[in-house]
Amino acid sequence: MLREPAFFPKSVWARHLCLPTSLLVAALVLFCVSENSAEAQRTAISRALVVVDNEGAQDLGPAPGSAAVSGVVVTLKRSAAQQADLDSFLTNASTPGATGYHHFLTTEEFAARFQPSSASVDALSAWFSEQGLTVGAVSRARTSMLLSGTVAQMNAVFAVGLHRMSVASAEVLSATEVPSLPDALAASVTDVRGMNAIALNTDASSALDLLAAQVDANVSAVLVVKGVCTGSAADALADGFLPLLEQAAAQGQTVLVSGDCVTAALSPAATALATAVHGSADTQAVSLAVEGDARPSWQSVVGLPSGSIRAVPDLSSDPDALSTTLQTIVASAGVRQGAVNAILYSLAPVVGLYTQDAGVATGTWETATGLGQVDLKALIKAWPMGTGTTSVSISSSNYAPVHGTSFTLTATVTGTSTTTVPTGTVTFSSAQGGTLGSSALDSTGVATYVVSGVAAGSYDFKAVYGGDGVYAPATTASTAGVTVLGEPTMLSAVVASGATVGGTFAVTVTAKSASGIGTPSGSASVTPQGTSTTVVYTGALSSTVAGTATGVVNVLATQAGSVTLLVGCNSADVSFTCYTPVSVQATIAKATPGVVASYSTGVTAAARRRAAALETTSTGTVSATVSSSSTSVIPTGNVQFLDGTTVLGTGILANGVATLPVALTGAGHSITAVYAGDANFLTATSAAVAATGTLVTTTTSLASSASTSTYGTSLTLTSVVTPASLVDATAPTGTITFTDSLQGVVGTATLSAGTATLALTTLNAGSHSLVATYSGDTNYAASTSTTTVTVAVTAATGSLTATLSSTAAIGYGTAASISATVLLTSTGTATGSVTAMIAGVSGAVYKGVLTAGVATIAINAPPPGTYTVTVACTASINLTCSNTVTLTLKVVVGPTVTMLTVVPSAPQAGYKTTLTATVGPAVATTATLAAVTGTVSFTDNGISIGTGIVTNGTATLAVALAGGKSHALLATYSGDANYASSVSPSTIVTPLAIDSTIALTANTVTPLAGANVTLTATLTEPTGALIIPTGLVTFYDTLNGTTRKLGTAMLVSNGVNAAVAVFSSTNYTAGTHSAYAIYAGDGSYNTITSGQLLISVGDFTLTMNPATMTISQGHSGQAVGLLTTVSGFTGTVTFGCTPPANTLATCSFSPSSLTGGGATTLTISTTADATSLMRNRPRGGSGWPTGVALGALSMAFFARRSRMRSVLLALLLSMAALGAWGCSSGTSTTTGGSTTIGGGTPIGTGSPLGTSSFTLTTAATDGSTTVRHNYSYQVTIQ
């Protein structure tokens, strides 16, 4: 069940349950025109207070449809025109001097002006009722209504799914979708709250409900909201608080918000309508307002954070005390104050009103305290409550100041009274820049405000007088027009050194604010002077230091020498001008150009013209490209070309390229280009480039030693290269490549004296067409034979023999080899391949390549058994065998290797140790083998410790090894149908002893002396250990520096991970004991000592003062017993006293018990001697009337109080008898030392004289143990 908000009183609730019949009918007509209006087009209530991140909550599924849901609050939405009207109203009501200042509304007036009409609210209520919901109270201001119903009804009306959620062991309801309403209704609703208990922090929601009730009641002029701090409800409650704050401000209610933090979560303090108070008990400062809450114009004081966001807190004070003070102000002023922040900030300059830390000036805002700790008495005194009229004028000390210079605004407030000068503060502002700040009036009614740092532009300044106890607030009738001019920007520039032509160089421009206020922005510009270019280079200005901006402008160096640069700027800020550029010099060095030489055969058009001019016969062109780092600057001048050291000629650069026609023959030419330089570029030489002139043509021939051949028989090819002419009488060199039409390139041969030969044995059977290709060299051109040589090759025939490498059986997984030999019937050696196939084994076909007529075939042993192997030549076009060979292969189980690994290799005792046996074939092979199966047995010092099943070649076993000894570990593989068994090498490990943790506890650490104290030492194995500690624990006790051994106990397992040793002792005396336990350790665990356990043994002592007592017979005596506790004992001690037998004395303590020490009084009473008592007794019979009177009184008494007859009858009769006896005449006699009264029984002589011992008993208990002490107290009776 969700709770009902507190702001709906049941009387109000009941009053709104009944709607007029006419309105109900109208609502039904409006919303039921369709068959089912709940199914119409819907709009989500995007700011509804129901959907949150349910992280940490367990969804238990949909809630039962019949479950009840109450406390759902629907906030009603005002129109845009009403909101605008309300904003204007609130501004006027809180602005001193405004026509609507402090003119507030009643709740009903607020509802009539700013909220939906009664008819609209009634229609909405009727629709909810039609859907089955119960409509509860509607707030007085018509801001919200209360709904209740079932889960099914809420799901249908708001199109949500209410789920049961478990949060912190509590079950709540939570909507899992954003609620929505039909379009016709959604426009009337701002938010929906109350369908998600997870979303709403309890304190925050309660604060919201309480504030709603207080605002709607409109009784209190000042409201305090406390403790509303939660981050999870930020969005959820923002829309809930804001309408309430607006209503409160319109009604003149002042809202104070305080608590450990006032965050964006509830943000009532984030608006201008609430005052954020940092209380003295708050543990942290109030945080900033939510994003988007613009800083109000009145919040303008020194120290505020940068930016334009509302800052909180506003001030520091006890919120309740501040509330009382504001209520006093309301009572004194006779009018509510509403939102008071504008006044609080206007009073910031008042000396002594706000107090900050030492060294902080008055009127300064700080993050932790806001304006500071407010003096409440001073606040009452400074608060403007007057009604007198004033006139306010304003002037400026400078109407055209330059940006960065300050000027003074002066406001003069003149009152109508000639005897009372206005006091208080004046707030200065402008329509363009908002509030500047406030200043206090001096003794003549003048306030000044120094303006500095405002941006350039035109301003209309006004002054608002805040009023005081005599005068009402007032505003200047006219404004002071001031135009702030932009200040000149101070420019300087630094040119980077090392610039060369064609490159760029950096000019760092610095733009400074001469006043130090503000920072220039925009861009810097640099214009080279006296060059062929008119380019203006620019760079953006940026700032890392206030008042200074820098920008880097990269300038292209277009000519060598000294260049004048004109440096200026383009301002992006009206507060700074850029009318005065500065000049700097840049020194540009000549650049080293890049020179690249090249040679090409043929003559370009330009080279051809050059050759004609030189009257030469050219066969090629040499070129040089001379370039700079920039395409904007092109080198000019001449380039000289050389072949080695021989000058070929000179070319003239045109657009950076020079050419020269040349006539080169053959190879071996090295061309370089030397640039002569010009006004901007240094000389430079290219890298050498190899060039080749015209080559001599050749012809190539080819011949074969035979036109027919058998495969494998050698054949010789011969090729001859003939040049058209010899160069330097040198024959062609290089290589001949022989190419076959069937097999491609079949070989190469090197020319010797113009001839190359190649011997071939690799031509396959078939008809081959062969050609020869000459590669050419540095003097001779390449060529290919023009005639084709044809050779016919036939296949070779051979016989096959084969043997196994071993006639004995081989193991599965191993390999055997077959040696196969093929003998040709013709000359030559057989080539090709031989295959071996194992019958009955799928895929068991193996191949060997013939080398010199012999092939070796490796075969993999199949699973155990006997097999037939058939060996045959592989069919090919080059070889045919006349026979096959059959061999017998025997296979037995294959050998295996078992290896054991221990992880960790150096185990710790008790921890999990993993033994892994890896089993595999003993012989490495690439064949695909059957998986190893079976089991592995693990032993420790010859004793089996477990078995593992082999899976994917491994078997594992997890064990915990005990410490204190070595473990020889073995793994034995069982073998299977394909593999033999095997045993791993022994692995010896000695586990290291480990540390346990020991904790010493006692059944009590504050026992009484003599109580049974049970010490328990708990040994806990470390996390992951599997062995529980065993052995002996010894217990010790230290008192007053002396240590004694209490005893020992064996450890006993106590669950999975611990063992305990228990020792009990009653031999604890009073005092503070320090007990500890030492575990002796075992093979797996080290010795360990527990921490000290302090045991405070309580006791007490009783000291009597005086130490003995002397009493006169028949009298009483008293002594004081002082109870002293030991070792912090704070229990209760009871006291008793037993007198010696036959002493006719009584004794008792008062009080009879003490708690935590103190004093008690012992009273001892003795009995006087009876004979002396009788001698002093009066005689005569006057007692009888008294007795009769007592009897008569008793009869009268019992006649009236019959219920007490049985109780008091005996007592009153006794009194009557005693009265008669005491007053009757009689005699006394003394017989044998005893006194007889009236002839009756003798009375004793009283408490015997002498010294005796009284027994004093004390007892204390702690609930389980009782400590008793008896004392003997000596009493002398005289």
Secondary structure, 3 states (H helix, E strand, C coil): CCCCCCCCCHHHHHHHHCCCHHHHHHHHHHHCCCCCHHHCCEEECCCCECCCCCCCCEEEEECCCCCEEEEEEEEECCCHHHHHHHHHHHHHHHCCCCCCCCCCCCHHHHHHHHCCCHHHHHHHHHHHHHCCCEEEEECCCCCEEEEEEEHHHHHHHHCCCEEEEEECCEEEEEECCCCEEEHHHHCCEEEEECCECCCCCHHHHHHHHHHHHHHHHCCCCEEEEECCCCCCCHHHHHHHHHHHHHHHHHCCCEEEEECCCCCCCCCHHHCCCEEEEECCCCCCCCCCCCCCCECCCCCCCECCCCCCECCCCCEECCHHHHHHHHHHHHHHHCCCCCCCHHHHHHCCCCCCCEECCCCCCCCECECCCECCEECHHHHHHHCCCCCECEEEEEEECCCCCECCCCEEEEEEEEECCCCCCCCCEEEEEECCCEEEEEEECCCCCEEEEEECCCCCEEEEEEEEECCCCCECCEECCCCEEEEEECEEEEEEEEECCCCECCCEEEEEEEEEECCCCCCCCEEEEEEEECCCCCCCEEEECEEEECCEEEEEEEEECCCCEEEEEEEEEEECCCCEECCCCEEEEEEEECECCEEEEEEEECCCHHHHHHHHHHCCCCCEEEEEEEECCCCCCCCCCEEEEEECCEEEEEEECECCEEEEEECCECCCEEEEEEECCCCCECCEECCCEEECCECECEEEEEEECCCEEECCCCEEEEEEEEECCCECCECCCCEEEEEECCCEEEEEEECECCEEEEEECCCCCEEEEEEEEECCCCCECCEECCCCEEEEEECEEEEEEEEECCCCCEECCCEEEEEEEEEECCCCCCCCEEEEEECCCCCCEEEEECECCEEEEEEECCCCEEEEEEEEECCCCCEEECCCEEEEEEEECECEEEEEEEECCCCECCEEEEEEEEEEECCCCCCCCCCCCCEEEEEECCEEEEEEECECCEEEEEEECCCCCCEEEEEEECCCCCECCEECCCEEECCECECCEEEEEECCCCCECCCCEEEEEEEECCCCECCCCCCEEEEEEEECCEEEEEEEEECEECCCCEEEEEEEECCCCCEEEEEEEEECCCCCECCEECCCEEEEEEEEEEEEECCCEEECCCCEEEEEEEEEEECCCCCEEEEEEECCCCCCCEEEEECCEEECCEEEEEEEECCCCHHHHHHCCCCCCCHHHHHHHHHHHHHHHHHHCHHHHHHHHHHHHHHHHHHHHHHCCCCEEEECCEEEECCCCEECCCCCCEEEEEEEEEEEECCCCEEEEEEEEEEEEC
